[in-house]
Amino acid sequence: YAAAVQKSDQGGSLVLFSSVVARVGVANHAAIAAAKGGVEALARSLAADFSACGLRVNCIAPGLMRTPMTARLIASDAGAAQASAQYPLGRFGEAADAAALAVFLASAASAWLSGQVIGLDGGFTAVRPYVKAG
């Protein structure tokens, strides 16, 4: 993709996906944390490498999303309540949340964003766990 953007000289946008576990230590997630940390570094490096040809590179780092992959984890009401309590906004992410952010990052509306890792995590990485306003 980057090579095609360089040849076209029209710019473009590359959106990568990471995970909150690249930023916050979570038990039993060492392998995915290492892999996603690499994705975040790749996003920043590619942004530097290809900025001259107008390619913007950004990364979305979601928290727990309601997907087929996480269905077993949140299948029970008790498990779902315990997991969602870790998120200050009190819910899991949905595929539509990630899709909306990816569309924004791929659009001209984000023309001044590049090399960023954007947490899509209901406040998980920005707010102390279990502390909610109110």
LOGUKOL-487722 format. One record per residue: x negated, y negated, z negated of N, C-alpha, C in turn; residue number from 1. Coordinates in pm, 1 decimal. Atoms other than C-alpha are relative to their C-alpha. Layout:
// LOGUKOL-487722
+----------+----------+----------+----------+----------+----------+----------+----------+----------+-----+
!      nc1 !      nc2 !      nc3 !     cac1 !     cac2 !     cac3 !      cc1 !      cc2 !      cc3 ! pos !
+----------+----------+----------+----------+----------+----------+----------+----------+----------+-----+
!        X !        Y !        Z !        X !        Y !        Z !        X !        Y !        Z ! NUM !
...
+----------+----------+----------+----------+----------+----------+----------+----------+----------+-----+
***
This chain:
// LOGUKOL-487722
+----------+----------+----------+----------+----------+----------+----------+----------+----------+-----+
!      nc1 !      nc2 !      nc3 !     cac1 !     cac2 !     cac3 !      cc1 !      cc2 !      cc3 ! pos !
+----------+----------+----------+----------+----------+----------+----------+----------+----------+-----+
!    -82.8 !    118.8 !      0.0 !      0.0 !      0.0 !      0.0 !    -87.3 !   -125.2 !      0.0 !   1 !
!     87.5 !    117.3 !      8.2 !   -275.7 !   -244.4 !    -93.9 !    -70.0 !    -25.5 !    133.1 !   2 !
!     65.8 !     16.3 !   -130.0 !   -454.8 !   -179.4 !    235.6 !     96.3 !    -59.5 !    102.4 !   3 !
!    -99.9 !     54.5 !    -92.8 !   -134.1 !   -249.6 !    428.9 !     26.3 !   -147.1 !    -28.1 !   4 !
!    -21.0 !    140.7 !     37.1 !    -82.0 !   -573.7 !    236.6 !   -117.7 !    -84.2 !     46.9 !   5 !
!    118.2 !     73.5 !    -45.2 !   -439.1 !   -679.6 !    312.2 !      5.5 !    -25.5 !    150.5 !   6 !
!     -6.1 !     14.5 !   -145.9 !   -387.4 !   -620.4 !    684.9 !    110.7 !    -95.1 !     43.2 !   7 !
!   -114.3 !     82.4 !    -40.7 !    -51.0 !   -796.0 !    698.1 !    -15.8 !   -145.8 !    -39.7 !   8 !
!     20.2 !    134.9 !     53.4 !   -162.9 !  -1102.4 !    501.5 !    132.4 !    -66.8 !    -38.5 !   9 !
!   -129.4 !     53.9 !     42.0 !    198.0 !  -1142.7 !    381.8 !     23.1 !     12.9 !   -150.2 !  10 !
!    -17.0 !    -18.8 !    143.5 !    143.9 !  -1055.1 !     17.3 !     93.6 !    115.1 !    -30.2 !  11 !
!    -88.4 !   -107.9 !     41.0 !    353.5 !   -814.7 !   -179.3 !     -4.1 !     17.6 !   -150.0 !  12 !
!     -8.0 !    -26.9 !    143.0 !    424.1 !   -666.4 !   -517.6 !     -9.1 !    149.3 !    -24.9 !  13 !
!     14.4 !   -138.5 !     42.5 !    317.5 !   -341.6 !   -678.8 !     41.8 !      6.1 !   -146.3 !  14 !
!    -49.0 !    -14.3 !    136.9 !    502.4 !   -233.3 !   -994.2 !    -36.5 !    139.4 !    -49.1 !  15 !
!     40.4 !   -126.4 !     61.0 !    348.1 !     38.0 !  -1211.2 !     76.7 !     19.7 !   -130.5 !  16 !
!    -68.1 !    -29.2 !    126.2 !    493.8 !    210.1 !  -1517.8 !    -97.0 !     57.7 !   -101.3 !  17 !
!     78.9 !    -45.8 !    112.8 !    325.3 !    262.4 !  -1852.7 !     96.4 !     50.1 !   -107.2 !  18 !
!    -83.6 !    -40.8 !    113.0 !    473.1 !    327.9 !  -2198.9 !    -42.0 !    -79.4 !   -122.7 !  19 !
!     35.2 !     68.7 !    124.8 !    488.0 !    161.4 !  -2538.8 !   -108.1 !     75.1 !    -75.7 !  20 !
!     99.2 !    -77.0 !     75.4 !    268.9 !    443.9 !  -2668.6 !   -143.0 !    -33.7 !     40.3 !  21 !
!    133.7 !     47.6 !    -34.9 !    -26.4 !    286.5 !  -2485.0 !    -43.7 !   -111.7 !    -94.1 !  22 !
!     29.1 !    113.4 !     88.4 !     -3.9 !     -4.2 !  -2735.2 !     17.3 !     32.0 !   -147.8 !  23 !
!    -34.0 !    -30.9 !    138.6 !    133.3 !    155.4 !  -3053.0 !    -26.8 !    147.7 !    -23.3 !  24 !
!     26.6 !   -140.2 !     30.2 !      6.2 !    475.7 !  -3210.2 !    127.4 !     72.7 !    -39.2 !  25 !
!   -117.8 !    -81.9 !     28.0 !    284.1 !    735.6 !  -3204.0 !    -46.8 !    144.8 !     -7.9 !  26 !
!     42.5 !   -138.5 !     19.4 !    227.5 !   1085.6 !  -3340.3 !     41.9 !     87.4 !    117.5 !  27 !
!    -25.8 !    -98.6 !   -105.7 !    208.2 !   1365.8 !  -3083.0 !      9.8 !    -60.4 !    140.1 !  28 !
!     -4.0 !     65.7 !   -131.0 !    163.3 !   1124.1 !  -2792.8 !   -140.1 !    -38.1 !     50.4 !  29 !
!    136.9 !     39.5 !    -34.3 !   -217.4 !   1112.9 !  -2757.6 !    -27.4 !      6.6 !    150.0 !  30 !
!     30.4 !    -15.4 !   -142.6 !   -235.2 !   1241.6 !  -2400.5 !     71.0 !   -105.8 !     84.1 !  31 !
!    -73.9 !     99.2 !    -78.9 !     37.1 !   1015.8 !  -2263.1 !    -49.0 !   -141.1 !    -31.5 !  32 !
!     53.1 !    131.9 !     36.4 !   -104.6 !    719.1 !  -2456.4 !   -128.2 !    -29.4 !     77.9 !  33 !
!    124.6 !     18.6 !    -74.3 !   -444.4 !    770.1 !  -2295.1 !     27.7 !    -22.8 !    148.4 !  34 !
!    -32.0 !     13.8 !   -142.4 !   -295.4 !    813.2 !  -1948.9 !     62.2 !   -135.8 !     30.2 !  35 !
!    -69.6 !    126.5 !    -25.3 !    -68.7 !    510.2 !  -1974.9 !    -89.1 !   -120.4 !    -30.6 !  36 !
!     98.3 !    105.9 !     21.5 !   -348.9 !    297.7 !  -2121.2 !    -83.4 !    -21.8 !    125.7 !  37 !
!     71.8 !      9.4 !   -127.0 !   -535.0 !    375.6 !  -1800.3 !     81.9 !    -69.0 !    107.6 !  38 !
!    -88.4 !     65.6 !    -96.9 !   -235.3 !    267.3 !  -1593.3 !      1.5 !   -150.7 !    -24.0 !  39 !
!     -0.3 !    143.3 !     31.3 !   -229.9 !    -67.3 !  -1775.7 !   -130.1 !    -66.1 !     43.7 !  40 !
!    128.9 !     53.8 !    -44.2 !   -601.1 !   -120.2 !  -1711.3 !     -5.7 !     -6.0 !    152.8 !  41 !
!     -4.8 !     -1.5 !   -146.1 !   -547.4 !    -23.8 !  -1347.3 !     80.9 !   -117.9 !     52.9 !  42 !
!    -83.2 !    113.1 !    -44.6 !   -270.9 !   -283.5 !  -1312.1 !    -77.9 !   -131.0 !     -6.4 !  43 !
!     77.4 !    124.5 !     13.3 !   -496.9 !   -560.6 !  -1441.5 !   -114.4 !     -5.7 !    101.4 !  44 !
!    111.7 !     -3.0 !    -94.8 !   -790.3 !   -451.3 !  -1226.2 !     46.5 !    -18.4 !    143.9 !  45 !
!    -52.8 !     17.3 !   -135.8 !   -582.4 !   -419.4 !   -909.7 !     49.0 !   -142.2 !     23.2 !  46 !
!    -43.9 !    139.8 !    -12.6 !   -431.2 !   -761.5 !   -977.0 !   -119.5 !    -89.4 !     32.1 !  47 !
!    120.9 !     78.2 !    -26.7 !   -783.9 !   -903.1 !   -983.2 !    -55.2 !     30.0 !    139.3 !  48 !
!     56.7 !    -40.0 !   -128.9 !   -898.1 !   -706.3 !   -678.6 !     78.4 !    -52.9 !    119.8 !  49 !
!    -82.3 !     29.0 !   -116.9 !   -605.5 !   -793.1 !   -451.9 !     73.8 !   -133.2 !     -5.3 !  50 !
!    -69.8 !    128.5 !      9.1 !   -493.3 !  -1138.0 !   -563.1 !    -27.0 !    -88.8 !    121.2 !  51 !
!     35.0 !     85.6 !   -113.7 !   -673.4 !  -1303.5 !   -271.6 !     88.6 !     25.8 !    121.9 !  52 !
!    -87.6 !    -29.0 !   -115.0 !   -442.9 !  -1127.9 !    -22.8 !    147.1 !    -12.1 !    -37.9 !  53 !
!   -138.2 !     25.2 !     39.4 !   -131.5 !  -1216.0 !   -219.3 !     73.6 !    118.3 !    -59.4 !  54 !
!    -64.4 !   -114.6 !     63.4 !    -66.6 !   -876.4 !   -375.1 !      6.4 !    -23.7 !   -150.6 !  55 !
!    -21.1 !     11.0 !    144.5 !     80.4 !   -910.8 !   -722.9 !     16.2 !    140.3 !    -56.3 !  56 !
!     -8.7 !   -131.4 !     63.8 !     40.4 !   -611.3 !   -954.3 !     40.6 !    -20.7 !   -144.9 !  57 !
!    -49.6 !      8.8 !    137.2 !    239.2 !   -578.2 !  -1275.1 !     39.6 !    138.5 !    -47.5 !  58 !
!    -27.3 !   -129.1 !     60.7 !    327.4 !   -299.7 !  -1512.1 !    114.0 !    -13.2 !   -100.7 !  59 !
!   -109.9 !     -6.4 !     96.1 !    642.1 !   -211.8 !  -1707.5 !    -34.0 !    107.5 !   -102.3 !  60 !
!     29.7 !    -94.3 !    108.3 !    587.4 !    -44.7 !  -2046.5 !    126.8 !     23.6 !    -81.9 !  61 !
!   -125.4 !    -22.5 !     71.6 !    921.0 !     99.5 !  -2159.1 !    -17.9 !     75.6 !   -130.7 !  62 !
!    -13.7 !    -81.5 !    119.7 !   1012.9 !    234.0 !  -2497.1 !     86.1 !    119.7 !     35.2 !  63 !
!    -83.8 !   -117.4 !    -22.1 !   1247.0 !    527.2 !  -2539.8 !    118.0 !    -35.9 !     89.1 !  64 !
!   -106.6 !     23.9 !    -97.3 !   1479.4 !    535.8 !  -2241.7 !     92.9 !    121.0 !      1.5 !  65 !
!    -97.1 !   -109.4 !    -10.6 !   1796.5 !    741.2 !  -2210.8 !    -10.4 !     57.2 !    141.9 !  66 !
!     20.9 !    -66.2 !   -128.9 !   1697.9 !    978.3 !  -1928.0 !     15.2 !    150.8 !    -19.7 !  67 !
!     -3.8 !   -145.6 !     15.2 !   1722.1 !   1350.8 !  -1854.4 !   -120.1 !     53.9 !    -78.6 !  68 !
!    119.2 !    -46.0 !     70.7 !   1367.3 !   1385.6 !  -1991.2 !     12.5 !    -17.0 !   -151.8 !  69 !
!    -13.1 !     24.6 !    144.2 !   1465.2 !   1244.0 !  -2331.7 !    130.2 !     54.9 !    -57.6 !  70 !
!   -132.8 !    -45.7 !     43.3 !   1808.1 !   1408.6 !  -2351.1 !     -5.9 !     90.8 !   -122.2 !  71 !
!      8.7 !    -90.7 !    115.7 !   1698.8 !   1682.6 !  -2593.0 !    -37.0 !    -74.5 !   -127.2 !  72 !
!     44.7 !     76.0 !    116.7 !   1532.5 !   1432.4 !  -2825.2 !    115.1 !    -73.6 !    -66.8 !  73 !
!   -109.0 !     81.6 !     55.1 !   1848.2 !   1227.9 !  -2867.7 !    136.2 !     68.5 !     14.0 !  74 !
!   -124.6 !    -74.3 !    -20.4 !   2106.4 !   1504.0 !  -2820.6 !     92.7 !     -5.9 !   -121.1 !  75 !
!    -85.1 !      2.7 !    119.4 !   2228.7 !   1504.2 !  -3180.7 !     23.2 !   -143.6 !    -44.2 !  76 !
!    -29.5 !    134.3 !     51.1 !   2393.1 !   1203.5 !  -3340.3 !   -105.2 !    -43.9 !   -100.3 !  77 !
!    100.6 !     33.5 !    101.4 !   2143.1 !   1218.8 !  -3627.6 !   -133.0 !    -36.1 !     65.1 !  78 !
!    125.0 !     28.5 !    -69.8 !   1842.8 !   1232.1 !  -3392.6 !      5.6 !   -131.2 !     74.6 !  79 !
!    -16.8 !    125.0 !    -73.8 !   1977.6 !    950.6 !  -3179.8 !     -0.9 !   -118.9 !    -94.6 !  80 !
!     -4.0 !    110.0 !     97.0 !   2047.1 !    734.1 !  -3485.3 !   -138.3 !    -27.5 !    -56.7 !  81 !
!    134.6 !     17.3 !     54.5 !   1700.2 !    795.2 !  -3628.2 !    -92.5 !    -65.7 !    102.5 !  82 !
!     86.6 !     56.0 !   -103.7 !   1528.3 !    717.3 !  -3298.7 !     37.2 !   -144.1 !     32.9 !  83 !
!    -40.0 !    136.5 !    -36.5 !   1733.7 !    407.9 !  -3214.3 !    -25.1 !    -99.1 !   -112.8 !  84 !
!     27.4 !     88.7 !    114.1 !   1674.8 !    268.1 !  -3565.2 !   -140.2 !    -60.3 !      7.0 !  85 !
!    136.1 !     52.0 !    -14.2 !   1310.5 !    214.9 !  -3465.9 !     -6.7 !   -121.8 !     91.8 !  86 !
!     -2.9 !    109.2 !    -96.3 !   1415.0 !    -43.8 !  -3207.5 !     79.7 !   -116.9 !    -56.3 !  87 !
!    -69.6 !    114.7 !     58.7 !   1501.9 !   -392.6 !  -3336.6 !    133.1 !    -33.6 !     67.1 !  88 !
!   -127.6 !     27.5 !    -65.5 !   1775.9 !   -428.7 !  -3074.9 !    100.9 !    112.3 !    -20.5 !  89 !
!    -92.3 !   -102.9 !     44.7 !   1927.0 !   -105.9 !  -3208.4 !     54.3 !     94.3 !    104.6 !  90 !
!    -46.2 !    -93.9 !   -102.2 !   1959.4 !     94.0 !  -2888.7 !   -117.9 !     47.3 !     83.6 !  91 !
!    100.6 !    -49.4 !    -93.7 !   1765.5 !    293.4 !  -2633.8 !      6.5 !    -81.5 !    127.9 !  92 !
!     -3.1 !     59.3 !   -132.1 !   1667.4 !    157.5 !  -2298.9 !     78.3 !     89.1 !     95.0 !  93 !
!    -73.4 !    -72.7 !   -103.7 !   1869.5 !    260.4 !  -1996.9 !    -76.6 !    -14.4 !    131.5 !  94 !
!     65.7 !      7.3 !   -130.8 !   1748.3 !    331.9 !  -1645.3 !     29.3 !   -133.5 !     67.8 !  95 !
!    -37.0 !    128.9 !    -60.2 !   1934.2 !     17.6 !  -1537.1 !    -86.9 !   -113.8 !    -52.6 !  96 !
!     89.1 !    102.7 !     55.2 !   1714.0 !   -190.1 !  -1770.9 !   -132.8 !     -0.8 !     75.4 !  97 !
!    127.5 !    -10.7 !    -71.4 !   1397.4 !    -62.3 !  -1603.5 !     15.6 !    -40.0 !    146.3 !  98 !
!    -23.4 !     34.6 !   -140.7 !   1546.3 !    -95.9 !  -1255.8 !     11.5 !   -150.7 !     18.3 !  99 !
!    -17.1 !    145.4 !    -11.3 !   1646.6 !   -458.2 !  -1315.5 !   -133.5 !    -72.4 !    -12.2 ! 100 !
!    130.7 !     63.6 !     15.5 !   1298.0 !   -549.6 !  -1436.3 !    -88.1 !     28.6 !    121.3 ! 101 !
!     79.9 !    -33.3 !   -118.4 !   1133.5 !   -366.4 !  -1144.9 !     43.1 !    -82.8 !    120.7 ! 102 !
!    -50.3 !     82.7 !   -110.9 !   1356.8 !   -549.2 !   -895.9 !    -49.3 !   -143.7 !    -15.9 ! 103 !
!     49.8 !    135.3 !     25.1 !   1264.9 !   -881.3 !  -1058.7 !   -148.5 !    -10.0 !     34.4 ! 104 !
!    144.2 !      4.8 !    -24.8 !    892.5 !   -800.0 !  -1046.4 !    -34.0 !     15.7 !    148.0 ! 105 !
!     24.0 !    -17.4 !   -143.4 !    917.6 !   -698.2 !   -680.8 !     50.5 !   -118.2 !     82.1 ! 106 !
!    -62.8 !    110.8 !    -72.9 !   1107.1 !  -1014.2 !   -588.5 !    -84.3 !   -127.6 !     -3.5 ! 107 !
!     65.6 !    130.6 !     -2.4 !    997.3 !  -1367.4 !   -507.3 !     23.4 !    -78.2 !   -128.9 ! 108 !
!    -27.8 !     69.1 !    126.4 !   1148.2 !  -1475.8 !   -841.2 !   -115.1 !     14.6 !    -99.4 ! 109 !
!    114.5 !    -19.7 !     89.4 !    833.1 !  -1341.9 !  -1009.2 !   -132.1 !    -33.2 !     70.2 ! 110 !
!    116.0 !     31.8 !    -83.4 !    590.2 !  -1499.8 !   -762.8 !   -122.6 !    -47.2 !    -77.5 ! 111 !
!    111.2 !     51.4 !     79.0 !    372.7 !  -1640.5 !  -1043.3 !    -45.7 !    100.4 !   -105.7 ! 112 !
!     38.5 !   -105.8 !     94.1 !    335.5 !  -1310.8 !  -1235.2 !    -90.9 !    100.3 !     68.8 ! 113 !
!     88.3 !   -104.6 !    -49.4 !     41.3 !  -1082.1 !  -1176.1 !    -94.4 !     41.7 !   -111.5 ! 114 !
!     90.8 !    -53.4 !    100.9 !   -173.4 !   -858.8 !  -1393.0 !     62.8 !     13.7 !   -137.4 ! 115 !
!    -69.3 !     -3.2 !    128.9 !     90.5 !   -842.9 !  -1665.6 !     54.3 !    138.9 !    -31.9 ! 116 !
!    -66.0 !   -119.6 !     51.1 !    207.8 !   -551.9 !  -1877.0 !    117.8 !    -50.8 !    -81.5 ! 117 !
!   -120.9 !     53.1 !     62.3 !    566.0 !   -622.3 !  -1977.9 !     67.7 !    110.0 !    -80.4 ! 118 !
!    -66.9 !    -95.9 !     86.6 !    711.0 !   -439.9 !  -2275.1 !    150.2 !     -4.7 !     21.6 ! 119 !
!   -144.8 !    -13.7 !    -17.9 !   1064.1 !   -316.7 !  -2207.0 !     45.0 !     96.5 !   -108.7 ! 120 !
!     -8.8 !    -90.9 !    113.8 !   1123.6 !   -182.1 !  -2551.5 !     88.7 !    -48.4 !   -113.8 ! 121 !
!    -92.5 !     44.6 !    103.8 !   1397.6 !   -362.4 !  -2740.9 !    -67.3 !    -61.5 !   -120.9 ! 122 !
!     73.3 !     63.4 !    108.8 !   1137.7 !   -542.2 !  -2952.4 !    -93.2 !     92.5 !    -76.0 ! 123 !
!     79.2 !   -100.0 !     71.9 !    954.7 !   -223.8 !  -3059.7 !   -143.9 !    -43.9 !    -23.7 ! 124 !
!    140.6 !     37.5 !     15.0 !    604.3 !   -361.2 !  -2997.1 !    -19.8 !   -141.1 !    -53.6 ! 125 !
!     14.1 !    139.5 !     43.0 !    676.3 !   -721.1 !  -3099.6 !     50.8 !    -25.9 !   -141.2 ! 126 !
!    -63.5 !     21.4 !    130.1 !    876.8 !   -682.2 !  -3420.8 !    -32.5 !    119.1 !    -88.8 ! 127 !
!     29.6 !   -109.8 !     91.9 !    784.4 !   -480.6 !  -3727.0 !    116.6 !     98.6 !     -3.4 ! 128 !
!   -108.0 !    -99.4 !      3.8 !    979.1 !   -153.2 !  -3729.5 !     86.0 !    -13.1 !   -125.0 ! 129 !
!    -98.9 !     -4.0 !    107.0 !   1288.1 !   -133.1 !  -3944.6 !     32.9 !   -136.1 !    -59.3 ! 130 !
!    -32.1 !    133.1 !     49.1 !   1301.9 !   -510.3 !  -3996.5 !     90.2 !    -66.2 !    103.2 ! 131 !
!    -95.1 !     62.0 !    -91.5 !   1607.5 !   -670.8 !  -3842.8 !     51.7 !   -129.4 !    -59.9 ! 132 !
!    -57.3 !    126.7 !     45.8 !   1747.8 !  -1021.3 !  -3861.4 !    137.0 !     26.7 !    -60.6 ! 133 !
!   -135.5 !    -16.9 !     52.4 !   2060.2 !  -1064.3 !  -4064.8 !      8.0 !    -19.8 !   -140.7 ! 134 !
+----------+----------+----------+----------+----------+----------+----------+----------+----------+-----+
***
